[in-house]
Amino acid sequence: MREIGEVDYYKCKHCGFVISKTHAELPSYIWNKLNHDWHHFFEAQPATLKVCNQPPYAEQAMMLHLLSRQKIINASKWIDYAAGYGTLSKILKKYFDLELPIYDIYVKSNNELNYIEYPTEGDYNVVINSAMFEHVLNREDLDNVNRLVSPDGCLVIHTLVCENIPKNSDWFYLAPPVHSVFHTNKSMGILMEQWGYHASIYSPKSKSWILLKSKELFTEKLSTLNEELQAGWFYSKKGFVDYWKGF
């Protein structure tokens, strides 16, 4: 970021969503290089030296397996969008015997994994998107993820969502140079409504939301899972589960 300089942010007065004006105005070749350099540098570091939190991949894999077995999600045709090096797919294949196809604009092939070159719009029952919602420059980037979801499918998202975005230059989520937008409970609720999702599930263990086209909350099945696991793995409600608000 030394070559780019100071970063300026805009904040929506209605929903509190924050976007980096500086990132949004970067020429595409600089933005692409920034993403390429950062992610390849980051992935090359040993796990003990990672400079920021990684998604909880093991917990995400367990969550997807549980929800699939309970028929809360239909994983007959699914995809991990912006999957990077396919860590989640590798865990699902090795420990759960599940094959999760993946797509990523910056990583194109790996002999161990099933990379999809051109995902088909509206063709996937489950679309998984981990740690990308904070890496976009415009609304179209988000819409491109949602367009893959079938009319009766679901969108699984791992990102950070706050009630209010702190106005603090030392906030840890500003540190990665590729973090360009920051979502609030209200802004996510607006996205859900505009995209046609009616209910959502939140899993604190995997730090992931499952946005459902179905209006069903699956209360009984989720309660059974929580009892079996002896932990609060799942919460659901109509609209967006604003868990960090004190749900």
C-alpha positions as CSV (number, residue, x, y, z in Angstrom):
1,M,0.0,0.0,0.0
2,R,3.0,2.3,0.2
3,E,2.7,3.1,-3.5
4,I,-1.0,3.8,-3.2
5,G,-0.8,6.0,-0.1
6,E,-3.6,7.2,2.2
7,V,-6.9,5.4,2.1
8,D,-10.2,7.3,2.3
9,Y,-13.6,5.7,3.2
10,Y,-17.2,6.5,2.6
11,K,-19.9,5.4,5.0
12,C,-23.6,5.0,4.2
13,K,-25.8,7.1,6.5
14,H,-28.7,4.7,6.0
15,C,-27.2,1.3,6.8
16,G,-23.6,2.0,8.0
17,F,-21.9,0.1,5.1
18,V,-18.4,1.4,4.5
19,I,-16.4,1.3,1.3
20,S,-12.9,2.4,0.5
21,K,-13.1,5.2,-2.1
22,T,-9.4,4.8,-2.7
23,H,-9.7,1.1,-3.6
24,A,-12.8,1.6,-5.7
25,E,-10.9,4.1,-7.8
26,L,-7.8,2.0,-8.4
27,P,-7.0,1.0,-12.0
28,S,-7.9,-2.6,-12.5
29,Y,-4.4,-3.7,-13.1
30,I,-3.2,-2.3,-9.8
31,W,-6.2,-3.9,-7.9
32,N,-5.5,-7.3,-9.6
33,K,-1.8,-7.1,-8.8
34,L,-2.6,-6.1,-5.2
35,N,-4.8,-9.2,-4.8
36,H,-2.4,-11.5,-6.6
37,D,0.6,-10.4,-4.6
38,W,-1.1,-10.4,-1.2
39,H,-2.8,-13.8,-1.5
40,H,0.2,-15.6,-2.9
41,F,2.4,-14.0,-0.2
42,F,-0.1,-14.9,2.5
43,E,-0.7,-18.5,1.4
44,A,3.1,-19.1,1.3
45,Q,3.4,-18.3,5.1
46,P,3.4,-21.2,7.6
47,A,0.2,-21.4,9.6
48,T,1.9,-20.1,12.7
49,L,3.0,-17.0,11.0
50,K,-0.3,-15.9,9.3
51,V,-0.6,-12.2,9.9
52,C,-4.4,-12.2,10.2
53,N,-7.2,-14.7,11.0
54,Q,-7.9,-17.4,8.5
55,P,-11.5,-18.7,8.0
56,P,-12.3,-21.6,10.3
57,Y,-12.2,-24.2,7.5
58,A,-12.6,-27.3,9.7
59,E,-15.7,-25.9,11.4
60,Q,-17.1,-24.8,8.0
61,A,-16.6,-28.3,6.6
62,M,-18.3,-29.8,9.7
63,M,-21.2,-27.3,9.4
64,L,-21.8,-28.1,5.7
65,H,-21.7,-31.8,6.4
66,L,-24.2,-31.5,9.3
67,L,-26.6,-29.3,7.3
68,S,-26.4,-31.6,4.3
69,R,-27.1,-34.7,6.3
70,Q,-30.1,-33.1,8.0
71,K,-31.3,-32.0,4.5
72,I,-31.3,-28.3,5.6
73,I,-29.2,-27.6,2.5
74,N,-29.2,-29.6,-0.7
75,A,-25.5,-30.2,-1.7
76,S,-26.3,-32.2,-4.8
77,K,-24.8,-29.4,-6.9
78,W,-22.6,-26.9,-5.1
79,I,-19.6,-24.7,-5.6
80,D,-17.1,-22.7,-3.6
81,Y,-16.8,-19.3,-5.3
82,A,-13.5,-17.4,-4.9
83,A,-12.0,-20.5,-3.2
84,G,-8.4,-19.6,-3.6
85,Y,-6.2,-22.7,-3.1
86,G,-9.2,-24.8,-2.2
87,T,-8.5,-25.5,1.5
88,L,-12.2,-26.1,2.3
89,S,-12.6,-28.4,-0.6
90,K,-9.5,-30.4,0.4
91,I,-10.8,-30.9,4.0
92,L,-14.3,-32.0,2.8
93,K,-12.7,-34.5,0.4
94,K,-10.2,-35.9,2.8
95,Y,-12.2,-36.1,6.0
96,F,-15.9,-36.2,4.8
97,D,-15.6,-37.9,1.4
98,L,-17.4,-35.0,-0.2
99,E,-16.2,-33.3,-3.5
100,L,-16.8,-29.6,-3.6
101,P,-16.0,-28.0,-7.0
102,I,-14.3,-24.6,-6.8
103,Y,-13.9,-21.4,-8.8
104,D,-11.4,-18.6,-8.4
105,I,-10.4,-15.9,-10.7
106,Y,-6.8,-15.8,-9.5
107,V,-6.1,-19.5,-9.1
108,K,-7.0,-21.6,-12.1
109,S,-5.9,-25.2,-11.6
110,N,-4.8,-27.8,-9.2
111,N,-4.5,-31.5,-9.9
112,E,-6.1,-32.5,-6.6
113,L,-9.2,-30.4,-7.0
114,N,-12.1,-29.8,-9.4
115,Y,-11.8,-26.3,-10.7
116,I,-14.7,-24.9,-12.7
117,E,-13.6,-22.5,-15.4
118,Y,-17.0,-21.0,-16.1
119,P,-19.7,-21.4,-13.4
120,T,-23.3,-21.4,-14.7
121,E,-25.7,-18.8,-13.6
122,G,-28.6,-20.0,-11.4
123,D,-27.3,-23.6,-11.4
124,Y,-26.1,-24.3,-7.9
125,N,-28.2,-25.4,-4.9
126,V,-25.4,-24.2,-2.5
127,V,-22.9,-21.4,-3.3
128,I,-20.2,-21.0,-0.7
129,N,-18.2,-17.8,-0.5
130,S,-15.6,-17.5,2.2
131,A,-13.8,-14.2,3.0
132,M,-14.6,-12.5,-0.3
133,F,-17.4,-10.1,0.7
134,E,-14.8,-7.7,2.2
135,H,-12.7,-7.8,-1.0
136,V,-14.9,-6.2,-3.6
137,L,-15.0,-2.8,-5.4
138,N,-18.6,-2.5,-6.5
139,R,-22.1,-4.1,-6.2
140,E,-21.6,-6.2,-9.3
141,D,-18.9,-8.2,-7.6
142,L,-21.4,-9.3,-5.0
143,D,-24.2,-9.9,-7.5
144,N,-21.9,-12.2,-9.5
145,V,-21.8,-14.5,-6.5
146,N,-25.5,-14.4,-5.9
147,R,-26.4,-15.1,-9.6
148,L,-25.0,-18.6,-9.3
149,V,-27.6,-19.6,-6.7
150,S,-30.6,-21.6,-8.0
151,P,-34.1,-20.3,-7.4
152,D,-34.6,-22.6,-4.3
153,G,-30.9,-22.7,-3.2
154,C,-28.8,-21.0,-0.5
155,L,-25.8,-18.8,-0.2
156,V,-23.2,-19.6,2.5
157,I,-21.1,-16.6,3.5
158,H,-18.1,-16.2,5.8
159,T,-17.2,-12.6,6.4
160,L,-17.1,-10.1,9.3
161,V,-20.4,-8.3,9.9
162,C,-20.7,-5.6,12.6
163,E,-23.6,-3.6,14.1
164,N,-21.5,-0.5,13.6
165,I,-18.2,-0.1,11.7
166,P,-15.7,1.5,14.1
167,K,-14.1,4.8,13.1
168,N,-10.7,3.7,14.2
169,S,-7.6,3.5,12.0
170,D,-6.2,0.8,14.3
171,W,-9.1,-1.6,13.7
172,F,-7.7,-5.0,12.9
173,Y,-9.9,-5.5,9.9
174,L,-8.4,-2.5,8.1
175,A,-4.9,-4.1,8.2
176,P,-5.1,-6.5,5.1
177,P,-4.5,-4.2,2.1
178,V,-7.2,-6.0,0.1
179,H,-10.1,-5.3,2.5
180,S,-12.1,-2.7,0.7
181,V,-15.7,-2.9,2.1
182,F,-17.2,-3.5,5.5
183,H,-20.7,-4.8,6.1
184,T,-23.2,-4.1,8.8
185,N,-26.2,-6.2,10.0
186,K,-28.5,-3.6,8.3
187,S,-26.6,-3.6,5.0
188,M,-26.6,-7.4,4.9
189,G,-30.4,-7.5,5.6
190,I,-30.9,-5.1,2.7
191,L,-28.8,-7.4,0.4
192,M,-30.8,-10.4,1.5
193,E,-34.1,-8.7,0.7
194,Q,-33.0,-7.4,-2.7
195,W,-31.7,-10.9,-3.6
196,G,-34.8,-12.7,-2.6
197,Y,-33.7,-14.6,0.5
198,H,-36.2,-14.9,3.3
199,A,-34.4,-16.5,6.3
200,S,-30.9,-17.2,7.5
201,I,-28.9,-19.5,9.7
202,Y,-25.8,-18.4,11.6
203,S,-23.1,-20.8,12.9
204,P,-20.9,-19.1,15.5
205,K,-18.4,-22.1,15.3
206,S,-17.8,-21.6,11.6
207,K,-18.5,-17.8,11.6
208,S,-20.8,-18.4,8.6
209,W,-24.2,-17.3,7.5
210,I,-26.5,-19.5,5.4
211,L,-29.0,-17.3,3.4
212,L,-32.1,-19.2,2.5
213,K,-34.5,-18.7,-0.4
214,S,-36.9,-20.9,1.6
215,K,-38.9,-19.3,4.3
216,E,-38.5,-22.3,6.6
217,L,-36.3,-21.7,9.7
218,F,-35.6,-25.4,10.3
219,T,-36.0,-24.7,14.0
220,E,-36.6,-28.2,15.1
221,K,-33.7,-29.7,13.1
222,L,-31.3,-27.1,14.3
223,S,-32.3,-27.5,17.9
224,T,-31.7,-31.2,17.6
225,L,-28.2,-30.6,16.2
226,N,-27.4,-28.2,19.0
227,E,-28.6,-30.7,21.6
228,E,-26.6,-33.5,20.0
229,L,-23.4,-31.4,19.8
230,Q,-24.0,-30.0,23.3
231,A,-23.2,-26.5,21.9
232,G,-24.8,-23.5,20.2
233,W,-23.8,-24.4,16.7
234,F,-26.8,-22.9,14.9
235,Y,-29.3,-20.0,15.2
236,S,-32.0,-19.0,12.7
237,K,-34.5,-16.3,12.1
238,K,-36.5,-14.5,9.4
239,G,-34.2,-12.0,7.7
240,F,-30.6,-11.7,8.6
241,V,-29.3,-13.3,11.8
242,D,-27.7,-10.2,13.5
243,Y,-25.8,-12.5,15.9
244,W,-23.2,-10.0,16.9
245,K,-26.0,-7.5,17.8
246,G,-26.9,-9.8,20.8
247,F,-29.2,-12.3,19.1
